[in-house]
């Protein structure tokens, strides 16, 4: 009997957490928990790779990552922003998070425990038209990626090193010249002949450009699964985004590590310099290093495509990759509509609404089964549909495209300047800083930004501006807690961290100072993305155009400053003195962007779609800004400011030992839970409520107390009174 009660209680607890995780805030909590665990894995692999690579090889790795991120950011950001404004499920009420606490039933209610399915939300109707439109818009990322890559290469070939943007062809050309010059000047060194043999007498010219061509092809390949990504994001499946990013990063790191270890074992004779082994010289030539890192990009792209293809497939293993009931519901509805169109008479095949995928009866049995598994979302794609969807959202698409270009230059301006003017060693040192900083941004802040942008866009379309502002306040507090933890705990132990994790070769004074500046800029990094996402979701087109004009001016100043800095330090900056200045410029850039976004949010009214329909006279009188100034000023209580300031002073006064920093970190977490009731309710209250209910049920069944079946639910009480 006790075992049965325990199983029932555990099942009820599991169902409660399942219901919690299906809400928007629950999905964000789950994404945070997944990030904490998965970040350890990717960070460990990245640390191992950095220890094995030499600084100039790490610089090549940095160049490839910058190029891949630039092409995909331009190709995907605009289409994702437009597609996220479409709701594929018929949701007339988006306030389930606010109503979740009020609708939560008593934990001692036997009716709910015996029939937990009664608390589930009913199935929602799938909007097939919006799904088709969303897929058509998302697949525009493929031609956008191709056009972006072509534009970057043409710019690089025309302007050379003066070009602002990275170019793979230009990088391959410069690398080849460096190899030939090194072979010519160092013919007497051991291993120099290997350089000449490997790069100076290549039989075919395309082979010298093969690594860079592979990187270009990988960027376009990753854009092919954008329909799967936008469908996943529209259903608030943020854990899929987190898992996919972790799996793809792991695949890239493991691929490069495997190649480096294999090359090191086969080239052990070349691993000596001054009697000391040099890690990474198993890749004895620059071309070998470029090819190994290009294979890493290929593994990254292929894993990305396969992961999302499996998630949206009908395979049972899709649930292990993060699929949900809502996703399967959308898939089934779309395949049913596609099958209905396939079954139409052939005379309608030429009609505009005819499907682009042929009927499954024309396939052999194996191909037919593959089509049934992987048909979604490609079954809804047609060139005419994409043209019509882009024509319908032309103004919005171009507005987001212009903004994406400006945000790209503002976010990666110093990286672009490094790829054009910086030395390979400076790129390698900056890659170390960029890897540590972007690890948090990529696996945490960017997930929150994308998820909240989808949520805010949907709230704006439904007129729930107050709910959007409340979510913004919560996310600003949570992101500040995470970002400030790095500023509080990171700088005192930066050098010890570099020596322990990356060896003393990377723990130079310049790199230590740059990493400390990066830690101090983490809170700004956390706020910048959220504020811009909120502004894009709720602002009127005129406000977005105003922001873009400001960004154009700031972009010119920022890029010019980065170029002047790199020209001042020159190509011979082998110690990485320019890295600290670039990190400081990036922090100042984020501070300016946060200030500009806050100013526009405070002084500008929300878009008309974000408010209930009003008459023109009433709208002019009742129009209010998207965010009030007191909404930002009152984010934190006075106790939090005083406590955080005291902890910051204490962390700089005590000796930078692991025990002292760990104690300060524990005190920091305790203060957050003690002084922020909403964060405490989100993280602690559900756990405590379920544990207390479980203990109450066990004590009632063992000690002869009130049996659980004596409790009466509110529904039963109302029935008795009637």
C-alpha atoms as one frame of an Amber mdcrd trajectory, in Angstrom:
protein
   0.000   0.000   0.000   2.772   2.385   0.939   4.579   1.573  -2.315   1.433
   2.290  -4.302   0.973   5.634  -2.549   4.615   6.518  -3.160   4.324   5.664
  -6.855   1.124   7.702  -7.129   2.730  10.651  -5.384   5.807  10.440  -7.595
   3.648  10.224 -10.693   1.645  13.259  -9.551   4.844  15.183  -8.851   6.198
  14.292 -12.281   2.971  15.447 -13.900   3.140  18.691 -11.951   6.621  19.366
 -13.225   5.596  18.401 -16.729   2.793  20.971 -16.548   5.220  23.525 -15.110
   7.717  22.928 -17.889   5.062  23.439 -20.589   4.587  27.082 -19.557   6.803
  29.804 -20.964   8.645  30.511 -17.701   8.972  26.791 -17.071  10.625  26.344
 -20.452  13.088  29.128 -19.610  13.893  27.494 -16.271  14.446  24.178 -18.030
  16.696  25.894 -20.584  18.719  27.404 -17.741  19.115  24.034 -16.009  20.158
  22.389 -19.271  22.670  25.171 -19.921  24.337  24.699 -16.569  24.967  21.022
 -17.297  25.691  21.183 -21.007  27.929  24.220 -20.707  30.316  22.181 -18.582
  30.728  19.670 -21.409  31.271  22.190 -24.204  33.555  24.339 -22.074  35.687
  21.325 -21.170  36.077  20.329 -24.812  36.820  23.911 -25.835  39.479  24.136
 -23.145  41.114  20.920 -24.352  41.156  22.224 -27.912  42.663  25.570 -26.909
  45.411  23.778 -24.984  46.288  21.753 -28.088  46.249  24.607 -30.603  48.957
  27.189 -31.097  47.922  30.883 -31.059  48.053  31.269 -34.856  45.992  28.079
 -35.308  43.477  29.414 -32.820  43.403  32.549 -34.963  42.303  30.502 -37.983
  39.598  28.912 -35.837  38.467  32.401 -34.841  38.287  33.571 -38.468  36.132
  30.625 -39.532  33.736  31.115 -36.629  33.377  34.835 -37.325  32.605  34.192
 -40.986  30.097  31.433 -40.254  28.296  33.500 -37.616  28.204  36.567 -39.872
  26.634  34.769 -42.839  24.075  32.945 -40.713  23.187  36.021 -38.682  22.337
  38.034 -41.785  20.521  35.118 -43.428  18.485  33.950 -40.433  17.812  36.928
 -38.192  15.462  38.818 -40.511  13.439  35.772 -41.543  13.163  34.540 -37.950
  11.937  37.930 -36.757   9.240  38.045 -39.419   8.199  34.414 -38.956   7.984
  34.770 -35.177   5.102  37.218 -35.584   2.955  34.400 -36.936   1.210  32.100
 -34.475   0.803  28.528 -35.693  -1.496  27.537 -32.822  -4.855  29.191 -32.204
  -4.076  30.850 -28.879  -6.737  33.341 -27.916  -5.321  33.712 -24.430  -1.573
  34.060 -23.948  -1.759  34.733 -20.234  -1.359  31.165 -19.099   1.738  32.027
 -17.088  -0.041  34.711 -15.106  -3.070  32.525 -14.561  -1.026  29.444 -13.698
  -0.612  30.361 -10.061  -4.297  31.221  -9.629  -5.437  28.078 -11.394  -3.121
  25.789  -9.437  -5.227  23.297  -7.529  -4.686  22.049  -4.010  -2.015  19.394
  -3.669  -4.304  17.362  -1.422  -7.151  17.193  -3.936  -7.838  13.504  -4.674
  -9.925  14.301  -7.716  -7.037  16.012  -9.428  -4.542  13.388  -8.299  -6.654
  10.588  -9.615  -7.394  12.355 -12.889  -4.470  14.649 -13.664  -5.482  14.918
 -17.286  -8.377  17.155 -16.254  -5.927  19.951 -15.496  -4.328  19.782 -18.907
  -5.088  22.490 -21.425  -7.205  21.338 -24.331  -5.603  20.739 -27.680  -5.272
  23.884 -29.783  -6.208  24.274 -33.390  -3.316  24.429 -35.846  -3.315  27.421
 -38.184  -2.228  25.710 -41.401  -2.071  28.964 -43.369   0.376  30.502 -40.900
   2.493  27.340 -40.892   2.761  27.465 -44.676   3.605  31.162 -44.566   6.173
  30.645 -41.806   7.938  27.867 -43.714   7.969  29.898 -46.919   9.533  32.875
 -45.148  12.081  30.738 -43.298  13.364  29.079 -46.470  14.267  32.499 -47.818
  17.300  32.137 -45.531  18.955  29.873 -48.115  19.154  32.456 -50.931  19.960
  35.121 -48.345  22.901  33.039 -47.097  24.139  32.504 -50.659  23.836  36.208
 -51.508  25.551  37.206 -48.262  28.450  34.813 -48.867  28.824  36.064 -52.448
  28.766  39.693 -51.301  31.449  39.024 -48.689  33.715  37.325 -51.226  33.256
  40.044 -53.851  33.967  42.711 -51.242  37.076  40.871 -50.090  38.418  40.439
 -53.632  37.761  44.084 -54.524  39.053  45.794 -51.386  41.444  43.204 -49.945
  42.575  43.920 -46.398  40.791  47.271 -46.433  37.454  45.449 -46.533  35.372
  45.724 -43.373  33.871  42.239 -43.643  35.610  38.831 -43.574  36.260  36.973
 -46.811  37.219  33.325 -47.108  38.872  33.692 -50.501  40.965  36.587 -49.230
  41.874  34.572 -46.127  42.962  31.605 -48.245  45.022  33.870 -50.490  46.801
  35.535 -47.557  47.402  32.175 -45.859  48.944  30.758 -49.017  51.241  33.745
 -49.348  52.310  33.385 -45.714  53.090  29.703 -46.221  55.184  30.360 -49.315
  57.018  33.246 -47.649  57.692  31.160 -44.547  58.987  28.297 -46.665  61.240
  30.671 -48.585  62.676  32.353 -45.477  62.956  29.242 -43.264  64.292  26.533
 -45.532  66.950  25.634 -42.978  64.496  24.925 -40.142  63.288  21.427 -39.383
  59.886  20.840 -40.859  60.190  23.742 -43.321  60.446  21.366 -46.213  57.169
  19.869 -45.115  55.584  23.286 -45.435  56.849  23.673 -48.965  55.751  20.211
 -49.949  52.307  20.588 -48.424  51.458  24.086 -49.618  53.979  25.280 -52.164
  53.470  22.589 -54.806  49.749  21.894 -54.663  48.695  20.050 -57.832  45.392
  21.867 -58.180  44.647  25.460 -57.263  41.159  24.697 -55.815  42.811  22.395
 -53.265  44.519  25.405 -51.704  41.094  27.048 -51.277  39.306  23.873 -50.183
  39.157  24.718 -46.427  37.577  28.111 -47.042  35.168  26.764 -49.670  34.079
  24.133 -47.144  33.299  26.845 -44.592  31.198  28.758 -47.144  29.251  25.633
 -48.084  28.607  24.788 -44.425  27.039  28.191 -43.795  24.597  27.710 -46.675
  23.872  24.121 -45.596  22.840  25.216 -42.110  20.285  27.629 -43.566  18.384
  24.708 -45.129  16.767  23.678 -41.833  15.475  27.135 -40.909  11.831  25.989
 -41.325  12.414  23.418 -38.590  14.023  26.026 -36.333  11.226  28.601 -36.634
   8.560  25.955 -35.978  10.428  24.810 -32.863  10.855  28.374 -31.600   7.220
  29.281 -32.248   6.180  26.404 -29.947   8.443  27.660 -27.123  10.638  24.525
 -27.301  13.706  26.341 -26.038  15.249  23.151 -24.691  15.544  21.948 -28.307
  17.527  25.068 -29.204  19.804  24.562 -26.208  20.342  20.870 -26.898  20.940
  21.456 -30.608  23.523  24.142 -29.934  25.313  21.932 -27.425  25.310  18.882
 -29.703  26.579  20.834 -32.708  29.333  22.532 -30.705  30.350  19.174 -29.268
  30.510  17.644 -32.741  32.745  20.456 -34.003  35.086  20.340 -31.025  35.369
  16.547 -31.016  36.091  16.489 -34.749  38.925  18.998 -34.498  40.305  17.345
 -31.366  40.306  13.944 -33.051  42.174  15.305 -36.083  44.698  17.098 -33.865
  45.376  13.999 -31.764  45.722  11.758 -34.830  48.063  14.248 -36.507  50.075
  14.587 -33.334  50.590  10.833 -33.063  51.679  10.545 -36.688  53.911  13.625
 -36.505  55.568  13.146 -33.125  59.032  13.799 -34.585  58.057  17.397 -35.412
  56.816  18.226 -31.919  60.106  19.501 -30.532  61.122  23.144 -30.140  63.970
  24.021 -27.767  63.678  20.542 -26.322  60.057  21.099 -25.222  56.957  19.578
 -26.850  54.630  22.028 -28.557  50.980  21.025 -28.505  49.209  21.488 -31.797
  52.255  21.096 -34.053  50.899  17.745 -35.135  49.273  20.027 -37.737  52.656
  20.844 -39.221  51.488  23.297 -41.880  49.017  26.128 -41.971  47.048  24.329
 -44.692  46.669  21.260 -42.460  45.393  23.458 -39.628  42.922  25.179 -41.968
  41.689  21.846 -43.302  41.248  20.352 -39.828  39.266  23.358 -38.633  37.182
  23.306 -41.821  36.270  19.684 -41.106  35.128  20.886 -37.698  32.808  23.395
 -39.380  31.504  20.616 -41.631  30.702  18.427 -38.621  28.988  21.422 -37.011
  26.749  22.000 -40.044  25.866  18.352 -40.669  25.004  17.785 -37.007  22.819
  20.900 -36.999  20.865  19.691 -40.030  20.449  16.135 -38.743  19.386  17.213
 -35.259  16.532  19.457 -36.386  15.487  16.988 -39.079  15.093  14.293 -36.423
  13.265  16.624 -34.007  10.485  17.410 -36.495  10.353  13.864 -37.875   7.865
  11.227 -36.864  10.524   8.935 -35.436  10.078   7.730 -31.836  13.594   8.921
 -31.034  12.458  12.504 -31.683  11.171  12.682 -28.107  14.710  12.173 -26.826
  15.820  15.184 -28.873  13.192  17.488 -27.348  10.030  16.989 -29.427   6.694
  17.727 -27.767   3.026  16.893 -28.147   2.324  20.294 -29.701   5.034  19.733
 -32.298   3.601  16.338 -33.216   0.151  17.914 -33.398   1.379  20.566 -35.831
   3.218  17.950 -37.875   0.174  15.662 -38.098  -2.139  18.502 -39.125   0.256
  19.709 -41.826   0.830  16.224 -43.236  -2.913  15.620 -43.270  -3.482  18.822
 -45.232  -0.635  17.939 -47.595  -2.070  14.451 -48.156  -5.469  16.007 -48.862
  -3.927  18.200 -51.572  -2.021  15.225 -52.990  -5.267  13.295 -53.339  -6.891
  16.000 -55.470  -7.522  15.213 -59.175  -4.625  15.721 -61.498  -6.396  18.542
 -63.293  -5.702  20.696 -60.275  -1.987  19.954 -60.300  -1.249  23.175 -62.093
  -3.308  25.296 -59.734  -1.506  27.858 -57.571  -2.342  25.981 -54.367  -1.031
  22.637 -55.593   1.627  21.061 -53.365   5.234  21.082 -54.444   5.876  17.541
 -53.137   4.615  14.714 -55.351   2.216  12.101 -54.056   3.646   9.298 -51.968
   2.164   6.675 -54.294   4.855   7.547 -56.845   7.661   6.492 -54.503   8.963
   2.996 -53.887   8.253   1.542 -50.473  11.537   2.642 -48.831  11.379   6.114
 -50.331   7.733   6.368 -49.360   8.550   5.609 -45.726  11.357   8.158 -45.746
   8.988  10.690 -47.246   6.420  10.043 -44.520   9.063  10.554 -41.838  10.857
  13.622 -43.183   8.158  15.271 -45.311   7.403  17.931 -42.699   7.977  20.860
 -43.024   9.141  20.561 -46.643   5.707  19.385 -47.789   4.471  22.979 -47.612
   7.281  24.615 -49.517   6.825  26.151 -52.929   8.728  28.871 -54.744   5.515
  30.719 -55.469   4.540  30.550 -51.796   7.893  32.037 -50.769   7.563  34.847
 -53.288   4.029  35.635 -52.122   5.005  35.548 -48.441   8.011  37.806 -48.993
   5.906  40.187 -51.061   3.331  40.358 -48.283   5.980  41.149 -45.632   8.425
  43.095 -47.812   8.578  46.216 -45.650   9.022  44.269 -42.428  11.571  41.899
 -43.966  13.770  44.705 -45.288  13.482  46.624 -42.011  14.705  43.604 -40.049
  17.388  42.912 -42.658  18.805  46.423 -42.340  18.693  46.158 -38.574  20.412
  42.754 -38.681  23.273  44.170 -40.728  23.719  47.046 -38.298  23.529  44.791
 -35.250  26.041  42.429 -36.839  28.567  45.184 -37.419  28.012  46.624 -33.952
  28.334  43.215 -32.278  31.223  41.855 -34.338  32.965  45.045 -35.467  36.161
  44.347 -33.563  36.162  40.754 -34.840  35.816  41.937 -38.441  38.663  44.380
 -37.931  40.842  41.620 -36.496  40.224  39.345 -39.483  41.392  42.140 -41.798
  44.204  43.889 -39.913  45.095  41.838 -36.841  47.891  39.326 -36.593  47.183
  35.621 -36.376  48.439  35.572 -32.781  46.173  38.486 -31.808  43.249  36.641
 -33.375  44.154  33.563 -31.375  44.270  35.467 -28.090  41.016  37.225 -28.888
  39.457  33.867 -29.776  40.197  32.722 -26.236  38.408  35.765 -24.789  35.626
  35.496 -27.343  35.138  31.809 -26.607  34.702  32.351 -22.871  32.375  35.311
 -23.338  30.346  33.868 -26.193  29.900  30.592 -24.314  27.610  32.391 -21.893
  26.035  34.530 -24.605  25.446  31.658 -27.021  24.118  29.083 -24.582  22.239
  31.378 -22.200  21.628  35.000 -23.170  20.911  34.312 -26.834  18.462  31.534
 -25.948  16.605  33.914 -23.654  16.609  36.673 -26.274  15.142  34.475 -29.004
  12.568  32.927 -26.688  11.459  36.242 -25.214  11.280  37.892 -28.632   8.818
  35.246 -29.796   6.820  35.652 -26.583   6.825  39.456 -26.735   5.824  39.484
 -30.400   2.866  37.242 -29.611   1.870  39.347 -26.601   2.067  42.476 -28.746
  -0.168  40.994 -31.428  -2.751  40.169 -28.726  -2.553  43.588 -27.051  -1.014
  42.284 -23.802   1.550  45.047 -23.342   1.439  44.907 -19.535   2.260  41.185
 -19.537   5.175  41.843 -21.903   6.566  44.545 -19.591   6.284  42.255 -16.570
   8.216  39.539 -18.403  10.843  42.123 -19.403  11.311  43.134 -15.763  11.747
  39.529 -14.680  14.222  38.723 -17.453  16.259  41.889 -16.826  16.634  40.929
 -13.179  17.523  37.295 -13.883  19.992  38.190 -16.645  21.626  40.802 -14.414
  22.046  38.221 -11.659  23.806  35.891 -14.079  25.938  38.612 -15.691  26.939
  40.255 -12.414  28.062  36.898 -11.035  30.884  36.923 -13.609  31.847  40.509
 -12.733  31.802  39.615  -9.033  33.633  36.290  -9.055  35.646  36.275 -12.289
  38.331  39.025 -12.118  39.984  37.951  -8.818  40.758  34.470 -10.126  41.337
  35.269 -13.819  45.051  34.520 -13.960  44.738  31.350 -11.882  41.894  30.286
 -14.132  43.972  30.803 -17.297  46.999  28.973 -15.899  44.915  26.045 -14.689
  42.671  25.674 -17.712  44.831  26.832 -20.643  48.462  26.575 -19.389  50.794
  29.491 -18.724  51.260  30.087 -22.461  47.843  31.768 -22.525  48.068  33.500
 -19.113  49.953  36.565 -20.344  49.277  39.937 -18.656  47.543  41.183 -21.811
  45.163  38.219 -22.000  44.474  38.359 -18.251  43.538  42.024 -18.426  41.341
  41.469 -21.483  39.464  38.612 -19.831  38.864  40.704 -16.716  37.357  43.466
 -18.858  35.185  40.850 -20.558  33.866  39.699 -17.168  32.987  43.271 -16.210
  31.003  43.657 -19.424  28.811  40.587 -18.862  25.865  42.489 -17.276  25.784
  44.856 -20.251  25.879  41.901 -22.634  22.918  40.346 -20.833  20.805  43.513
 -20.916  21.672  44.614 -24.428  20.125  41.639 -26.212  16.945  41.635 -24.115
  16.322  45.365 -24.536  16.818  45.228 -28.293  14.595  42.149 -28.576  11.817
  43.901 -26.626  12.177  46.996 -28.798  11.970  44.977 -32.007   8.874  43.149
 -30.781   6.798  46.119 -29.603   8.153  49.235 -31.299   6.430  50.942 -34.200
   8.240  51.023 -37.582   9.078  54.712 -37.121  10.848  53.945 -33.842  12.821
  51.119 -35.450  13.884  53.429 -38.270  15.016  55.980 -35.712  17.066  53.325
 -33.938  18.608  52.250 -37.231  19.707  55.806 -38.013  21.413  55.991 -34.646
  23.032  52.623 -35.208  24.425  53.740 -38.569  26.244  56.663 -36.983  27.500
  54.590 -34.085  28.637  51.842 -36.452  30.831  54.233 -38.418  32.458  55.557
 -35.252  32.910  52.083 -33.765  34.459  50.484 -36.832  36.729  53.468 -37.413
  37.946  53.289 -33.807  38.660  49.559 -34.094  40.610  50.043 -37.311  42.653
  52.917 -35.864  43.470  50.743 -32.849  44.675  47.826 -34.972  46.665  50.071
 -37.306  48.348  51.614 -34.257  49.413  48.215 -32.893  50.246  46.852 -36.353
  50.506  43.332 -37.780  53.440  42.523 -35.489  51.309  42.499 -32.343  52.357
  39.012 -31.306  51.732  39.680 -27.594  48.074  40.623 -28.073  48.311  44.188
 -26.730  45.406  45.240 -28.941  43.032  42.659 -27.469  42.367  44.580 -24.240
  41.581  47.752 -26.168  39.172  45.893 -28.456  37.360  44.332 -25.492  37.076
  47.763 -23.861  35.680  49.254 -27.077  33.156  46.434 -27.294  32.025  47.100
 -23.711  31.593  50.810 -24.444  29.635  49.893 -27.566  27.242  47.692 -25.569
  26.785  50.469 -22.992  25.780  52.898 -25.738  23.351  50.402 -27.262  21.714
  49.710 -23.892  21.287  53.432 -23.308  19.806  54.000 -26.764  17.343  51.122
 -26.377  16.260  52.276 -22.921  15.747  55.828 -24.135  13.551  54.735 -27.040
  11.548  52.389 -24.815  10.850  55.182 -22.335   9.974  57.978 -24.782   8.305
  56.028 -27.622   4.767  54.596 -27.681   4.140  50.983 -28.573   3.069  49.937
 -32.039  -0.631  50.082 -32.823  -0.801  46.285 -32.995   0.405  46.070 -29.422
  -2.622  47.916 -28.043  -6.325  47.191 -28.162  -8.035  48.908 -31.085  -9.065
  52.448 -30.155 -10.404  55.447 -31.966  -7.863  57.975 -33.192  -8.857  60.578
 -30.583  -8.792  58.072 -27.746  -5.474  56.624 -28.950  -3.825  60.045 -29.011
  -4.928  60.663 -25.408  -4.135  57.229 -23.994  -0.895  56.450 -25.881   1.835
  55.745 -23.352   5.434  54.636 -23.731   6.346  51.000 -24.066   8.167  51.072
 -20.723   7.845  53.646 -17.976  10.984  54.961 -16.333   9.930  53.659 -12.928
   9.618  50.154 -14.406  13.389  50.196 -14.924  14.384  52.190 -11.840  12.459
  49.877  -9.524  13.862  46.643 -10.885  15.939  46.047  -7.755  15.217  46.890
  -4.160  17.569  48.921  -2.003  18.552  45.825  -0.033  19.799  44.131  -3.190
  21.932  47.136  -4.195  23.484  47.428  -0.736  24.104  43.677  -0.463  25.655
  43.385  -3.916  27.883  46.414  -3.319  29.102  44.975  -0.023  29.845  41.623
  -1.660  31.735  43.324  -4.492  33.934  45.256  -2.055  34.500  42.115   0.005
  35.523  40.095  -3.073  38.243  42.649  -3.851  39.442  42.883  -0.253  39.918
  39.185   0.536  42.692  37.060  -0.912  41.695  35.560  -4.285  41.528  31.966
  -3.103  39.073  29.363  -4.327  37.516  28.975  -0.869  36.953  32.718  -0.444
  35.437  33.152  -3.905  33.224  30.083  -3.397  31.955  31.526  -0.114  31.179
  34.852  -1.767  29.378  33.032  -4.561  27.255  31.087  -2.078  26.383  34.301
  -0.248  25.489  35.922  -3.577  23.064  33.136  -4.466  21.531  33.214  -1.000
  20.914  36.959  -1.238  19.144  36.558  -4.565  16.786  33.933  -3.154  16.241
  35.929   0.034  15.525  39.338  -1.514  13.862  38.498  -4.857  10.483  36.920
  -4.158   9.619  36.266  -7.807  12.828  34.373  -8.520  12.376  32.449  -5.291
   8.815  31.577  -6.256   9.935  30.470  -9.689  12.780  28.236  -8.493  12.112
  27.195  -4.904   8.385  27.390  -4.212   7.297  24.558  -6.573   9.918  22.241
  -5.079   8.967  23.069  -1.497   5.223  22.844  -2.172   5.470  19.385  -3.702
   7.850  18.119  -1.005   5.572  19.384   1.773   2.519  17.806   0.155   4.346
  14.493  -0.214   5.359  14.529   3.455   1.796  15.404   4.463   0.358  12.491
   2.511   2.895  10.054   3.959   2.273  11.203   7.533  -1.488  10.994   6.982
  -1.326   7.432   5.652   1.155   6.151   8.275   0.093   8.011  11.426  -3.644
   7.651  11.206  -4.185  11.286  10.322  -6.718  12.590   7.913  -6.727  10.301
   4.946  -6.147  11.926   1.582  -9.502  10.774   0.248 -11.293  12.844   2.910
 -10.183  16.077   1.314 -12.790  17.633  -0.902 -11.976  19.660  -3.972 -13.617
  23.035  -4.642 -15.538  21.456  -7.507 -16.949  18.764  -5.210 -17.914  21.372
  -2.613 -19.885  23.322  -5.162 -21.651  20.136  -6.245 -22.661  19.292  -2.659
 -24.032  22.770  -2.034 -26.153  22.519  -5.133
